[in-house]
Amino acid sequence: MNWAMDKSKLTLHYFEKCLKEPKQGQQYFSIKVKIEDERKIEHIWLTEPSFDSDGNLFGVVGNEPIDVKSVNLNQKIGINKDLVSDWMIIENGRLIGGYTIRAMRDNLSGQTLQHFDKGLGGMTVDDGEDYFLPNRFNTRRCYC
């Protein structure tokens, strides 16, 4: 799961770009954030995400918190962008991003996988694409 959260942070620029200027067919945006409440930690999806001009993140709590009590379902909150643990876009019925969803799904098979996919509401989960920025500081060339 850690790889999924790392990948979401490294590709968050793509989510922000699409949120500002959605591509044709991009009809749903959501972002997952880490919420801490005393000694409890929970990763919660926010719907209706937005960023202000300073890069602060805002959204509406999209799933019922189980462990944390400082936020409630449908509550609008602001949170530090550093606490993002995933993001997702639904584009023409296809999952873009959603790395924690992919990580959970990778460990499933058979009827469990079918049940999980049914709970996703019919969106397509394929191998996806990577949206990493090129490393502009790596000047080494490989002449293999």
C-alpha angles and dihedrals in degrees: 000000000000091000089055093052092045091050092050091055092048092052100037089108089070092053091049092049093050092045090055094043110017117206119232110283096023101126106154133046127181135163130202119219138184113246120193122199116177101302096342125097126191133171110223133185117237120205125203092033121191139168124215124220090272092055095254114151125231132179148139119267102252104187132044109264113235106184106019122068101186093086134042137205111279093013115139110230140175119219140174113270089228088071094065111124100173145351135201140192125190108216117181089334093309126118114241114189110347092139096166089051089052091048092053092044093050090066095053133086142169119004093351090059092046091051091048092050091048088055089056090070098243100302116148117248110195132157089288129204132274121239101189119151114240115259101250092184097059104092096163115114124205114220096184 
